[in-house]
């Protein structure tokens, strides 16, 4: 697959990687209480990239105490909403000033192409903070006319206040490390909450760099605390902590269930953005010149490591062969390599564990009769690369069709009856996203209405904007990210009633 020397990396990033990275608690960069560190790896080489302080229960406890103090008695609550908004906006601008550093860190730590991180992940993160900055002074309550039958002559002034939920624990995934941190932090800060953020153990570096910019922007100490560590220790401690008012998690449905169980101790609020097995339908009347590359991008973007990846490709029978052959040809042309190689179009999977998971699914598919028109195996013997794969001869009850693979693997399935397609598409535990390709706009919207999914893209796929809510039905999660909808995750509504 080729290798890239750190000599080719931005010198500021090299300097960042050479020093053991500490955690941010109460405005200070500190070692773990235990003194332990853990390695983070370059997935293109499987070599250690940097060492990071390993937080666990003791560190989470310190971070939660700092966040609680900042929320209850620090200057954060005394700021006006406009002052908070200006800080959040400044953070977005600082990210823009450090695009190259973040892009390199994301590419090295996650494996994604540098060009993608530079063009998408980092700018979207900056824009998310600016979008949420605008909401800081627009969180309004309302007045309510009362008609109380048992006090017929009394008059009341009744109104609602929208207030921050309090101390928030946030656990982010490894597939879009910086962007997912922004999705979580932006609305929490806009609403006036304080945060303990636990980045994924596979990809902690961009969150720690973000912590430097948070302090540079001027956020008061304790408002944002960043504790890297493993899910089983730091993540579990955060989810179960009795002084955390809300937990926000993005990751697998399996871990989401554990988060819910851990949250029962103090019945903290929970929002979850979980897995998906998104159906992507191409009707026979679709513009295949856009639908075929669109279907390829829907599954192969970010190495298939997208919760909303279009991993179930339903194609109307008359165009099935043409579509799957086109997607297979697109897959074969994808240039696999290290993320820092300018010619790379698909990097490695994030970890050895993920490599084994995806290859295990491929073995399962082949054992049940699936056939690969493209790909189907690991690429090379160094790093965590898997070939972009198009599977045919698949059936709805196969594991590769029903379960989330989280890799560059699409299962193609023909259909003849559009109504049958909708039933098959909805016959899954997930409901995160879906795609519809057709020239018939009426059919497109009718299909979108019938699909049980939080996002339906029509004649496009993987279109994201800070103003567009994102989240899932069924076992794909609770609540929404982004848009004004996400503000509900981080606020409480207080009713006030006064006799006048």
C-alpha positions in Angstrom: 0.0 0.0 0.0 3.0 2.3 0.3 4.2 4.3 3.3 4.5 8.0 4.1 7.3 9.4 6.2 6.6 11.9 9.0 9.1 14.1 7.3 6.3 14.9 4.8 4.0 16.0 7.6 3.3 19.5 8.7 6.1 20.3 11.3 3.5 21.5 13.8 1.9 18.1 13.7 5.2 16.3 14.1 5.8 18.4 17.2 2.4 17.6 18.5 3.0 13.9 18.1 6.4 13.8 19.6 5.2 14.8 23.1 3.1 12.5 25.2 -0.4 14.0 25.1 -2.1 14.9 28.4 -5.8 15.3 29.3 -7.6 18.6 29.9 -9.2 18.9 33.3 -10.3 22.2 34.8 -8.3 24.2 32.3 -5.0 22.4 32.9 -3.2 19.7 30.9 -2.6 16.9 33.4 -1.3 13.3 33.5 -3.7 10.5 34.4 -4.1 9.9 38.1 -2.7 6.4 37.6 0.2 7.7 35.5 -0.7 5.3 32.7 -0.6 6.0 29.0 -1.9 4.2 25.9 -0.7 4.2 22.3 -2.7 5.4 19.4 -1.8 3.8 16.0 -1.4 4.8 12.4 -3.8 2.4 10.7 -1.9 2.5 7.4 1.2 1.0 9.0 -0.1 -0.5 12.4 2.8 1.5 14.0 2.5 3.6 17.2 1.7 7.2 16.3 1.7 8.8 19.7 1.2 8.1 23.4 -1.8 9.5 25.3 -2.7 9.8 29.0 -5.0 6.9 29.9 -8.0 8.2 31.8 -10.1 6.0 34.0 -12.7 6.4 36.8 -10.5 8.6 39.0 -9.8 11.1 36.1 -13.5 11.1 35.1 -14.4 11.9 38.6 -12.0 14.9 38.7 -13.3 16.1 35.3 -17.0 15.8 36.4 -16.2 17.8 39.6 -14.5 20.5 37.5 -17.5 20.6 35.1 -20.0 20.7 38.0 -18.1 23.6 39.7 -18.0 25.5 36.4 -21.7 25.0 35.9 -22.8 25.8 39.4 -20.6 28.6 40.4 -18.1 29.5 37.6 -18.2 32.5 35.2 -19.8 30.5 32.5 -23.3 30.8 33.9 -22.9 34.5 34.5 -22.0 35.2 30.9 -24.7 36.6 28.6 -25.9 34.3 25.8 -24.2 36.7 23.3 -20.8 36.3 25.1 -21.1 32.6 25.0 -22.0 32.8 21.3 -18.9 34.9 20.6 -16.6 32.3 22.2 -18.2 29.5 20.2 -17.8 31.5 17.0 -14.2 32.2 17.9 -13.6 28.5 18.3 -14.9 27.9 14.8 -12.6 30.5 13.4 -9.6 29.0 15.3 -10.3 25.7 13.7 -10.2 27.3 10.3 -6.8 28.8 11.2 -5.5 25.3 12.0 -7.0 23.4 9.1 -3.8 21.8 8.0 -2.9 20.5 11.5 -6.3 19.0 12.0 -6.4 17.4 8.6 -3.0 15.7 9.2 -4.0 14.5 12.6 -7.3 13.1 11.3 -5.5 11.4 8.4 -2.8 9.9 10.5 -4.9 8.8 13.4 -8.0 7.6 11.5 -6.5 6.7 8.2 -8.9 8.8 6.0 -7.4 10.6 3.0 -5.8 14.0 3.9 -7.7 15.6 1.0 -11.0 14.5 2.4 -10.2 15.6 6.0 -9.0 19.0 4.6 -12.1 19.5 2.4 -14.8 18.0 4.5 -14.1 17.0 8.2 -12.3 20.2 9.3 -14.4 22.8 7.5 -17.7 21.1 8.6 -16.5 21.1 12.2 -15.7 24.9 12.1 -19.0 25.6 10.5 -20.9 23.6 13.1 -19.5 25.8 15.9 -20.4 29.0 14.0 -23.9 27.7 13.3 -24.4 26.8 17.0 -22.9 30.1 18.1 -25.9 31.8 16.4 -28.3 29.8 18.5 -26.8 30.8 21.9 -29.0 34.0 22.2 -32.1 32.5 20.5 -33.2 29.9 23.1 -36.6 31.3 23.9 -39.4 30.3 26.1 -43.0 31.4 25.6 -46.0 32.9 27.4 -49.1 30.7 28.0 -52.6 32.0 28.7 -54.2 30.0 31.5 -57.8 29.2 32.2 -58.0 27.6 35.6 -61.6 26.5 36.4 -61.2 26.3 40.1 -59.9 30.0 40.4 -62.3 31.7 38.0 -61.5 35.3 39.0 -57.8 35.0 39.3 -55.3 36.1 36.6 -51.9 34.6 36.0 -48.7 35.3 34.1 -47.4 31.9 32.9 -44.3 31.4 30.9 -41.6 28.9 30.1 -37.8 29.2 30.4 -35.4 27.0 28.4 -32.4 26.3 30.6 -29.2 24.2 30.2 -29.5 20.6 31.4 -26.2 20.9 33.4 -23.1 18.7 33.3 -23.0 16.6 30.1 -20.9 13.6 29.4 -20.1 13.1 25.7 -18.6 10.0 24.2 -17.5 10.3 20.5 -16.6 7.7 17.9 -13.5 7.2 15.8 -14.9 7.5 12.2 -15.1 11.3 12.2 -13.2 12.2 15.4 -13.1 16.0 15.0 -16.5 16.4 13.4 -18.3 14.3 15.9 -16.7 16.2 18.7 -18.0 19.4 17.1 -21.5 17.9 16.7 -21.5 17.2 20.4 -19.7 20.2 21.9 -21.4 22.9 19.7 -25.0 22.6 21.0 -23.9 21.8 24.6 -21.9 25.0 24.7 -24.6 27.1 23.0 -27.2 26.1 25.6 -24.8 26.8 28.5 -23.9 23.3 29.6 -20.5 22.2 30.8 -18.9 19.1 29.3 -16.7 16.1 29.9 -15.7 14.7 26.5 -14.3 11.2 26.1 -12.8 10.7 22.6 -12.5 7.3 21.1 -9.4 5.4 22.2 -8.5 4.7 18.6 -8.5 8.4 17.6 -7.9 10.8 20.5 -5.5 13.3 18.9 -7.8 15.8 17.2 -10.0 16.2 20.3 -6.9 17.0 22.3 -5.8 19.5 19.7 -9.3 21.0 19.9 -8.8 21.3 23.6 -5.9 23.6 23.0 -8.0 25.8 20.9 -10.8 25.8 23.4 -8.4 27.3 26.0 -7.0 29.7 23.4 -10.5 30.9 22.6 -11.0 31.9 26.3 -13.5 29.4 27.6 -13.5 29.4 31.4 -11.7 26.6 33.1 -13.9 23.5 33.7 -16.4 24.3 30.9 -14.8 21.7 28.6 -12.8 18.8 30.0 -11.3 16.1 27.7 -10.4 12.7 29.1 -9.0 10.1 26.7 -9.2 6.5 27.7 -10.9 3.2 26.9 -14.6 2.7 26.7 -14.7 0.0 29.3 -13.1 2.2 31.9 -13.3 6.0 31.2 -16.5 5.7 29.0 -18.3 3.4 31.5 -17.4 5.7 34.4 -18.7 8.7 32.6 -22.0 7.1 31.6 -22.6 5.9 35.2 -21.4 9.0 37.1 -24.1 10.3 39.4 -23.2 13.9 39.0 -23.6 13.9 35.2 -27.0 15.2 34.2 -26.9 13.9 30.6 -24.9 11.5 28.5 -24.6 11.8 24.7 -23.1 8.9 22.8 -22.3 8.2 19.2 -21.3 4.6 18.3 -22.5 1.1 18.0 -26.0 0.0 19.1 -24.4 -2.6 21.2 -22.5 -0.1 23.3 -25.6 2.2 23.2 -27.5 -0.4 25.2 -24.7 -0.4 27.8 -24.9 3.4 28.0 -28.6 3.2 28.7 -28.1 0.7 31.4 -25.3 2.7 33.0 -27.5 5.9 33.0 -30.2 4.3 35.1 -28.4 5.0 38.4 -29.4 8.7 38.5 -31.8 8.5 35.5 -29.7 10.9 33.6 -30.9 12.0 30.2 -29.6 10.1 27.2 -29.2 10.8 23.5 -27.8 8.2 21.2 -26.7 8.2 17.6 -26.2 4.6 16.8 -25.7 2.1 14.0 -27.4 1.8 10.6 -27.9 -0.6 7.7 -29.2 2.0 5.3 -31.2 1.0 2.2 -30.3 2.8 -1.0 -32.9 2.2 -3.8 -32.3 2.8 -7.5 -35.5 2.7 -9.5 -35.4 1.7 -13.2 -36.3 5.3 -14.2 -33.3 6.8 -12.3 -30.6 8.8 -14.1 -28.0 6.0 -13.9 -25.2 8.4 -14.8 -25.6 10.0 -11.4 -27.2 7.0 -9.5 -24.3 4.6 -10.1 -21.5 6.8 -8.9 -23.9 8.0 -6.2 -24.4 4.5 -5.0 -20.7 3.8 -5.0 -20.0 7.0 -2.9 -22.8 6.1 -0.5 -21.0 3.0 0.6 -17.3 3.7 -0.1 -17.1 7.2 1.4 -14.9 7.2 4.5 -14.0 3.5 3.8 -17.6 2.5 4.5 -17.0 3.5 8.1 -20.2 5.6 8.2 -23.2 4.8 10.3 -25.4 6.0 7.5 -23.5 4.2 4.7 -25.8 2.9 1.9 -24.9 -0.7 2.5 -28.1 -2.3 1.2 -28.4 -1.5 -2.5 -31.9 -2.3 -3.8 -32.1 -2.0 -7.6 -35.2 -2.5 -9.7 -34.7 -5.7 -11.8 -34.5 -4.2 -15.4 -31.4 -2.2 -14.5 -29.9 -4.4 -11.8 -27.1 -5.9 -13.9 -26.1 -2.5 -15.3 -26.1 -0.8 -11.9 -24.1 -3.5 -10.0 -21.6 -3.8 -12.8 -21.2 0.0 -12.7 -20.7 0.1 -8.9 -18.3 -2.8 -9.2 -16.3 -1.0 -11.8 -16.2 2.1 -9.6 -15.0 0.0 -6.7 -12.2 -1.5 -8.8 -10.9 2.0 -9.7 -10.7 3.3 -6.2 -7.0 3.9 -5.2 -6.3 2.4 -1.8 -3.4 3.7 0.2 -2.1 5.7 3.1 -4.2 8.8 3.9 -1.3 11.2 3.4 -0.7 10.0 -0.2 -2.3 12.7 -2.4 -3.5 10.0 -4.8 -5.3 7.9 -2.2 -9.1 7.7 -2.5 -9.6 5.2 0.3 -7.4 4.7 3.3 -7.3 1.8 5.8 -9.9 0.8 8.3 -9.2 2.3 11.7 -7.9 -0.7 13.6 -6.9 -4.3 13.6 -10.2 -5.1 15.4 -12.2 -3.4 12.7 -10.2 -5.2 10.0 -11.0 -8.6 11.6 -14.7 -7.6 11.9 -15.1 -6.6 8.3 -13.2 -9.7 7.0 -15.3 -11.9 9.3 -18.5 -10.5 7.6 -17.0 -11.2 4.2 -16.3 -14.8 5.2 -19.9 -15.1 6.5 -21.3 -13.7 3.2 -19.3 -16.1 1.1 -20.2 -19.1 3.3 -23.9 -18.3 2.7 -23.5 -18.1 -1.1 -22.7 -14.4 -1.8 -20.4 -13.6 -4.6 -18.0 -10.6 -4.9 -18.2 -8.7 -8.2 -15.4 -6.5 -6.9 -13.1 -6.8 -3.9 -13.9 -9.3 -1.2 -10.7 -9.5 0.7 -8.0 -7.7 2.7 -5.6 -5.6 0.6 -1.9 -6.1 1.2 -0.4 -7.4 4.4 0.6 -4.2 6.2 -1.9 -1.9 7.7 -5.7 -2.4 7.9 -6.8 -2.2 4.3 -9.8 -3.9 2.8 -10.8 -3.8 -0.9 -14.0 -2.0 -1.8 -16.5 -4.9 -2.2 -19.7 -5.4 -4.1 -21.6 -8.5 -3.1 -24.4 -10.1 -5.3 -26.3 -13.4 -4.8 -27.4 -12.0 -1.5 -30.7 -12.6 0.3 -32.5 -10.5 2.9 -31.9 -12.9 5.7 -28.1 -13.1 5.3 -25.9 -11.6 8.0 -24.2 -9.3 5.5 -27.6 -7.8 4.6 -29.1 -7.6 8.1 -26.1 -6.5 10.3 -23.9 -3.4 10.2 -20.5 -4.2 8.8 -19.0 -0.7 9.1 -16.7 -1.2 6.2 -16.5 -0.8 2.4 -19.0 -3.6 1.6 -22.3 -3.3 -0.2 -24.9 -6.0 -0.6 -26.8 -5.6 -3.9 -30.4 -7.0 -4.0 -32.9 -6.8 -7.0 -36.6 -6.1 -6.6 -39.5 -6.1 -9.0 -42.4 -4.6 -6.9 -41.8 -1.1 -5.4 -44.2 -1.8 -2.6 -42.3 -5.0 -1.8 -39.0 -3.0 -1.8 -40.3 -0.7 0.9 -41.3 -3.6 3.1 -37.9 -5.2 2.7 -36.1 -2.0 3.3 -38.0 -1.4 6.5 -37.5 -5.0 7.7 -34.4 -4.2 9.7 -33.7 -3.2 13.3 -32.0 0.1 12.1 -33.6 3.2 10.7 -30.8 5.8 10.4 -30.8 6.8 6.7 -31.9 5.9 3.2 -31.4 6.9 -0.4 -33.9 7.1 -3.3 -32.9 7.5 -7.0 -35.6 8.3 -9.5 -36.6 10.9 -12.1 -40.2 10.7 -10.8 -40.3 13.3 -8.1 -43.7 12.1 -6.9 -42.4 8.6 -6.5 -39.4 9.9 -4.7 -41.4 11.7 -2.1 -43.9 8.9 -1.6 -41.0 6.5 -1.1 -39.3 8.9 1.4 -42.5 9.1 3.4 -42.8 5.3 3.6 -39.2 4.6 4.6 -38.6 4.3 8.4 -35.4 6.4 8.5 -34.3 9.6 10.1 -32.8 11.0 6.9 -33.8 10.2 3.3 -31.6 11.6 0.5 -33.3 11.9 -2.9 -31.0 11.8 -5.9 -28.0 12.4 -3.6 -26.3 10.8 -0.6 -24.2 11.8 2.4 -25.3 15.5 2.2 -24.7 17.1 5.7 -25.2 20.6 6.9 -25.1 22.0 10.5 -28.8 23.1 10.0 -30.0 19.7 8.9 -31.0 17.4 11.8 -29.5 13.9 11.8 -30.5 10.8 13.8 -32.4 7.6 13.6 -35.6 5.6 14.1 -35.7 2.3 15.9 -32.3 1.0 17.1 -30.4 3.7 15.3 -30.8 6.0 18.3 -32.6 8.6 20.4 -32.8 12.3 19.6 -31.2 14.3 16.8 -27.8 15.8 16.1 -27.5 19.3 14.4 -30.2 21.7 13.4 -32.3 23.4 16.1 -33.6 19.9 17.0 -30.4 19.1 18.8 -30.9 21.9 21.3 -33.7 19.9 22.9 -31.1 17.3 23.9 -29.3 19.9 26.1 -32.1 21.9 27.6 -34.7 21.6 30.3 -38.1 23.5 30.0 -39.2 25.2 33.2 -42.7 26.4 33.6 -43.2 29.5 35.8 -46.7 30.6 37.0 -47.3 33.8 38.9 -50.6 35.2 40.2 -51.0 38.8 39.1 
